[in-house]
Amino acid sequence: MDTDVIVIGGGLAGHCAALEAAAGGAEVLLLEKQQEVGGSTVMSGGSFAFAGTDMQRAAGIEDSADLLYRDMRQVGAEQNDPALVRLYADRQLDTYHWLRERGVGFGPIQISSGQSVPRLHPSNPREVIRLLNAQAGDEPRIRIRCDAAAGKLLREGEGRVSGVLARIDGEERTLTASRGIVLTSGGFSRNPTLIETFVPEQVQAKRVGGPGNVGDGLRMAWRLGAGFRDVGYVKGTFGNHPDAGPEEHTALLGVYKGAIAVNRLGQRFADESVSYKTLGDACLRQPGAIAFQVFDQPIMDQSVPGVPIFDFARRLAENRLLVADTLEALAGLIDVPAEALLATVGAYNAALAAGSPDAFGRTGLSLGYGTPPCIETPPFYAYPSTSAIVATYCGLTVDTAMRVLDVDGAPLPGLYAAGEVTGGFHGRAYMTGTSLGKCSICGRLAGRNAAASG
């Protein structure tokens, strides 16, 4: 089975890579080891981080590529690669228009983790994959094979990566690519061995994500000497319900609408406006590694239908969001000391009313944007929350052409990567929407460059 470009992984990055490689004149084979495409993309919250869009301007939001760049660097504690962050910032607006032209719909714009202005462009991730998969299926240069697990990259001596061993329909086959191979195989959130190897402090976190996210692409490139970035910064996502299953992404982020987070003692433990990755780490240090997002009716009224992280009404209908007429009754529902919860909320409200410094340094809803409201209008709500590794946000070292680099920083000829399997974009924490953002931006770039390298 010979072709020009092989793309390994059928999520958002893989579809973007396949479409752009075909647009560059290449014959493309897209391999997906599961029975259907989508990967972890279809389990995500559907958030894209774009800056300077027409939708923002229509909403009166001033944003720019430069502000996006500064926010990403700040959230990542400047441990992310400035060249890759600049690449994201400079190319994201073009990809926003590319997705719109392909039928992807967005909106309404929200503020979320790591954003100094609202730039979360929500979309339905299953619909995004459906649209791109249908367009890839209509492209005669693209072949899509599911139930096709790549197992080993093939290299010409110490030279070009030119093929892959894959098991297709139960039979091992050798596939060759004359121009390039693009790894878009996702992360390793469902691989407990790799989690314990790289970030043992995250062992307590729930492991969520697509069942295929076991680090296949990472390990295949590792065997060839690929370098890694950011593996020590893997963090869970705060806000996932403790009862959610391994393929349920139930993160609710009321903290970015003004909720506070309390532990089993009824006490706050962090600045709720920081990245929900940082909140996830803080949650793991609490008794039982659990917390509760507490808010009132005015915050509940900000529920956004169809945006999972802000769809409070949906979680209430699922009986996952608890409600009571008083804070004392709410404390009973979540089994925290009523006196402590009352004191915590009282002190928080008093500081807000007086304009006093917050005990944990909170100054806004996210990165100083917005004004946190008092929590005082019944009924009151609580969402049990823990930290869950949905995506690993680290991986292979790549350059700005999406070429995979070895441990010495030299390109592995013929090998490209995009999406969750790559590192360097996020650093110590994470801005909401930059995962699907980099999948689409860098998937397109990797596909184009692979097609042009033959």
C-alpha positions in Angstrom: 0.0 0.0 0.0 2.1 2.9 -1.3 1.0 6.5 -1.1 2.5 10.0 -0.8 1.5 11.0 2.7 0.4 8.8 5.6 -1.5 10.4 8.5 -1.8 8.4 11.7 -4.8 9.3 13.8 -8.3 10.4 12.8 -9.1 13.2 15.2 -9.2 16.9 14.3 -5.4 17.3 13.6 -5.5 14.2 11.4 -8.4 15.4 9.3 -6.9 18.9 8.9 -3.6 17.3 7.9 -5.2 15.0 5.3 -7.3 17.7 3.7 -4.3 20.1 3.4 -2.0 17.4 2.1 -4.5 16.5 -0.5 -4.9 20.2 -1.4 -1.1 20.2 -1.9 -1.5 17.5 -4.5 -0.6 14.5 -2.4 -2.3 11.1 -2.3 -3.1 10.6 1.3 -3.9 7.5 3.5 -5.5 8.4 6.9 -5.2 5.6 9.4 -7.4 5.4 12.5 -7.0 2.4 14.9 -10.5 2.7 16.4 -13.7 1.6 14.6 -14.6 5.2 13.9 -12.8 8.5 13.5 -13.0 11.3 16.1 -10.5 10.4 18.8 -10.5 12.6 21.8 -11.7 15.5 19.7 -15.3 14.3 19.9 -15.0 14.1 23.7 -13.7 17.6 24.1 -15.6 20.7 25.1 -15.5 22.0 21.6 -13.5 25.1 22.5 -11.3 27.0 20.0 -9.1 30.0 21.0 -9.1 32.6 18.2 -8.2 36.3 18.4 -9.3 39.2 16.2 -12.3 37.5 14.7 -15.4 39.1 13.2 -17.4 37.5 15.9 -15.4 39.2 18.6 -15.6 42.6 16.8 -19.4 42.2 16.6 -19.5 41.6 20.3 -17.4 44.6 21.0 -14.4 42.6 22.1 -10.9 44.0 21.3 -8.4 41.2 20.8 -5.3 40.6 18.7 -2.7 38.0 17.8 -0.2 39.9 20.0 -2.5 39.8 23.0 -3.2 36.1 22.4 0.6 35.5 22.2 1.2 37.3 25.5 -1.6 35.5 27.3 -0.4 32.0 26.1 3.2 32.8 27.3 1.9 34.1 30.6 -0.3 31.2 31.3 2.5 28.8 30.4 4.8 30.6 32.8 7.0 31.2 29.7 8.1 27.6 29.7 6.4 27.1 26.3 8.3 27.5 23.1 8.0 31.2 22.0 8.4 30.3 18.3 5.6 27.8 18.5 3.3 30.2 20.4 4.1 32.9 17.9 3.2 30.4 15.1 -0.1 29.7 16.8 -0.9 33.4 17.2 0.0 34.4 13.7 -1.8 31.5 11.9 -4.9 31.2 14.0 -7.1 33.8 12.3 -6.5 32.1 8.9 -7.5 28.8 10.4 -10.7 30.3 11.9 -11.7 31.4 8.4 -10.7 28.1 6.9 -13.0 26.2 9.3 -15.8 28.7 8.7 -15.5 28.2 5.0 -15.8 24.4 5.6 -19.1 24.9 7.4 -17.9 24.9 11.0 -20.1 27.1 13.2 -19.1 29.0 16.3 -20.5 31.1 19.1 -21.5 32.7 21.4 -18.0 33.8 22.5 -17.1 33.2 26.2 -14.3 34.0 28.6 -12.5 31.0 30.1 -9.2 29.8 31.5 -6.1 31.8 30.6 -7.9 34.5 28.6 -7.5 38.1 29.4 -10.5 38.9 27.0 -13.3 36.5 25.8 -11.9 34.5 23.0 -13.4 31.0 23.5 -15.2 30.2 20.2 -17.4 27.2 21.1 -18.4 24.6 18.5 -19.9 21.1 18.5 -16.8 18.8 18.2 -18.8 15.9 16.8 -20.2 18.1 14.1 -16.7 19.5 13.3 -15.4 16.0 12.8 -18.5 15.0 10.8 -18.1 17.9 8.4 -14.3 17.4 7.9 -14.7 13.6 7.6 -17.4 14.0 4.9 -15.2 16.4 3.0 -12.2 14.1 3.3 -14.4 11.3 2.0 -15.4 13.3 -1.0 -11.7 14.1 -1.8 -10.5 11.5 -4.4 -6.9 11.9 -3.2 -7.8 10.7 0.4 -8.3 7.2 1.6 -9.6 6.6 5.2 -9.0 3.3 6.9 -10.5 2.6 10.4 -9.5 -0.5 12.4 -6.0 0.3 11.2 -3.5 0.4 14.1 0.0 1.8 13.3 2.6 -0.1 15.3 6.1 0.9 14.1 7.7 3.6 12.0 10.1 2.4 9.2 13.2 4.3 8.4 15.8 4.0 5.6 18.8 3.3 7.8 19.6 6.5 9.6 17.8 8.6 7.0 14.2 9.2 6.0 11.2 7.9 7.8 9.4 6.3 4.9 6.8 3.9 6.1 4.9 2.2 8.8 4.0 -1.2 9.9 0.2 -1.3 10.6 -2.4 -3.9 11.5 -5.3 -3.4 9.1 -8.4 -5.7 9.4 -6.3 -8.0 11.6 -3.4 -8.4 9.1 0.0 -6.8 9.4 1.0 -4.7 6.4 3.9 -2.5 5.3 2.8 0.9 4.2 5.1 3.3 2.4 4.9 7.1 2.0 7.1 8.8 -0.6 6.7 12.3 0.8 6.1 12.1 4.5 4.3 10.7 7.6 2.2 12.9 9.9 1.7 11.7 13.5 -1.7 13.0 14.8 -2.2 10.1 17.2 -3.2 12.0 20.4 -1.8 11.7 23.8 -1.5 9.1 26.6 -4.3 10.0 29.1 -5.4 6.4 29.1 -2.0 4.9 29.7 -1.4 4.5 33.4 2.2 3.4 32.9 3.2 6.5 31.0 1.3 8.7 33.5 3.2 7.1 36.4 6.5 7.3 34.4 6.3 11.0 33.5 4.0 12.6 36.1 3.6 10.3 39.1 2.0 13.1 41.1 -1.0 12.8 38.7 -1.7 9.2 39.5 -4.7 10.2 41.7 -6.3 12.1 38.8 -9.1 10.4 36.9 -8.1 9.3 33.5 -10.5 10.4 30.8 -10.2 10.5 27.0 -10.6 8.5 23.9 -9.8 4.8 24.5 -7.1 5.0 21.8 -5.1 7.6 23.7 -2.4 5.4 25.0 0.7 7.1 23.5 1.1 5.0 20.3 2.6 7.8 18.2 4.8 9.1 21.1 6.3 5.6 21.5 6.8 5.1 17.8 8.8 8.3 17.5 10.6 7.7 20.8 12.1 4.5 19.3 13.7 6.7 16.6 15.2 9.1 19.1 12.6 11.8 19.1 12.8 14.6 21.7 10.1 15.4 24.2 8.7 18.7 25.5 6.5 19.6 28.5 6.1 16.0 29.8 6.7 17.2 33.4 3.9 19.7 33.1 1.0 17.3 32.5 -2.0 18.3 34.6 -5.5 17.3 35.0 -8.6 19.4 34.2 -10.4 20.7 37.2 -14.2 20.4 37.1 -14.8 16.9 36.0 -17.5 15.1 38.0 -16.1 12.4 40.3 -18.7 9.9 39.1 -18.0 10.4 35.4 -16.8 7.4 33.4 -13.5 7.2 31.5 -15.1 8.3 28.3 -17.2 11.1 29.8 -15.9 14.6 29.7 -18.1 16.3 32.3 -16.0 19.3 33.2 -18.0 22.3 34.4 -16.2 25.6 34.9 -18.5 27.8 36.9 -15.4 29.4 38.4 -15.0 31.5 35.2 -18.5 32.9 35.7 -17.9 33.7 39.4 -18.2 30.5 41.4 -15.8 29.7 44.2 -14.2 26.3 44.9 -14.2 24.8 48.4 -12.8 21.6 49.7 -14.4 19.0 52.0 -13.7 21.3 55.0 -15.8 24.0 53.4 -12.7 26.2 52.7 -11.4 27.9 49.6 -8.0 26.7 48.5 -7.0 28.7 45.4 -7.5 31.7 43.2 -10.4 30.4 41.1 -9.4 32.7 38.1 -6.2 30.8 37.3 -5.9 28.1 34.6 -8.1 25.1 35.4 -4.9 23.0 35.0 -3.5 24.8 38.0 -6.8 24.4 39.8 -6.6 20.7 39.0 -3.3 20.4 40.7 -4.6 22.3 43.7 -7.7 20.0 43.9 -5.5 16.9 44.0 -3.9 18.3 47.2 -7.3 18.6 49.0 -8.8 15.9 51.3 -10.0 13.1 49.0 -8.8 15.0 45.9 -12.3 16.5 45.6 -13.8 20.0 45.6 -17.1 21.7 45.1 -17.9 24.7 42.9 -20.3 26.8 44.8 -22.4 29.6 43.2 -25.9 31.2 43.3 -28.8 31.9 41.0 -27.4 34.9 39.1 -24.4 32.7 38.1 -26.8 29.9 37.3 -28.6 32.3 35.0 -25.4 32.6 32.9 -25.8 28.9 31.8 -24.8 28.6 28.1 -26.7 25.8 26.3 -24.5 23.7 24.0 -21.3 24.9 25.6 -20.5 21.9 27.9 -18.2 23.8 30.3 -20.9 26.4 30.9 -24.0 24.4 30.4 -25.2 24.5 34.1 -28.8 23.6 33.2 -27.7 20.4 31.5 -25.7 19.3 34.6 -28.7 20.1 36.7 -31.0 18.0 34.5 -28.4 15.1 34.9 -28.7 15.4 38.7 -25.0 16.2 38.9 -25.5 19.8 39.9 -26.9 20.0 43.4 -29.3 22.8 44.5 -30.6 24.0 47.9 -32.5 27.1 49.1 -29.9 27.9 51.8 -26.1 27.5 52.1 -26.7 25.4 55.2 -28.8 23.0 53.3 -26.3 23.0 50.4 -23.6 22.1 52.9 -25.6 19.1 54.0 -26.0 17.9 50.4 -22.2 18.0 49.8 -21.3 16.9 53.3 -19.1 19.8 54.4 -19.4 21.7 57.7 -22.2 24.2 57.4 -20.4 26.7 59.7 -17.3 26.6 57.6 -19.1 27.0 54.3 -21.1 30.0 55.7 -17.9 31.6 57.1 -16.1 31.0 53.7 -18.8 32.6 51.6 -19.3 35.4 54.1 -15.7 36.3 54.2 -15.5 36.2 50.4 -18.6 38.4 50.0 -17.4 40.9 52.6 -14.0 41.3 50.8 -15.7 41.8 47.5 -18.1 44.4 48.9 -15.3 46.3 50.6 -12.9 46.1 47.7 -10.4 44.4 50.0 -7.6 42.1 48.6 -8.8 38.6 48.1 -7.2 36.0 50.5 -6.0 34.0 47.5 -5.3 36.9 45.1 -8.4 36.7 42.9 -8.9 39.9 40.9 -11.2 38.8 38.2 -13.0 35.9 36.4 -9.9 35.0 34.3 -6.5 36.7 34.1 -7.9 39.8 35.7 -10.8 40.1 33.3 -14.3 40.8 34.7 -15.5 41.4 38.3 -16.3 38.4 40.5 -19.9 38.7 41.9 -20.9 38.1 45.5 -22.6 34.7 46.2 -25.7 35.7 48.0 -28.9 35.1 46.0 -30.7 31.8 46.6 -31.0 29.1 45.5 -27.5 28.0 45.8 -25.7 25.4 43.7 -22.7 23.0 44.1 -20.9 20.9 41.5 -18.7 18.1 42.8 -15.4 18.4 41.0 -12.2 16.6 40.7 -9.1 16.6 38.5 -9.2 14.5 35.4 -6.5 14.0 32.7 -8.5 14.5 29.5 -5.5 15.3 27.4 -1.8 15.3 28.1 -0.8 18.6 26.3 2.8 17.5 25.9 4.8 15.3 23.7 7.2 15.3 20.7 9.5 18.2 20.1 8.6 19.9 16.8 9.8 22.9 15.0 7.7 25.6 13.3 7.4 23.4 10.2 5.9 20.6 12.4 9.0 18.5 11.7 9.7 16.0 14.6 13.1 16.7 16.1 15.4 14.2 17.7 16.9 14.6 21.2 19.7 16.7 19.7 17.3 19.0 17.9 17.8 17.7 14.4 14.8 16.9 12.2 13.9 13.3 11.7 13.5 13.4 7.9 10.0 12.6 6.6 8.3 12.7 10.0 5.9 15.4 11.0 3.5 15.7 13.9 0.5 17.8 15.0 -2.1 18.0 17.8 -1.9 16.5 21.2 1.1 14.3 20.4 3.3 17.4 20.2 4.8 19.5 23.0 6.0 23.1 23.3 2.8 25.0 23.0 1.4 25.1 26.6 4.2 25.1 29.1 3.1 24.9 32.7 -0.6 25.5 32.2 -3.2 25.8 29.5 -5.5 28.3 27.9 -9.0 27.0 27.0 -9.3 26.4 23.3 -5.6 26.1 22.4 -5.8 22.4 22.2 -8.3 22.2 19.4 -6.8 25.4 18.1 -3.3 23.9 17.7 -4.8 20.7 16.3 -6.4 22.6 13.4 -3.6 25.2 12.9 -0.7 22.7 13.1 -2.6 19.8 11.5 -3.0 22.0 8.4 0.6 23.0 8.4 2.0 19.5 8.9 -0.1 18.2 6.1 1.0 20.9 3.7 4.6 20.5 4.5 4.5 16.7 4.3 2.9 17.0 0.8 5.6 19.4 -0.3 8.6 17.4 1.0 8.7 14.7 -1.6 
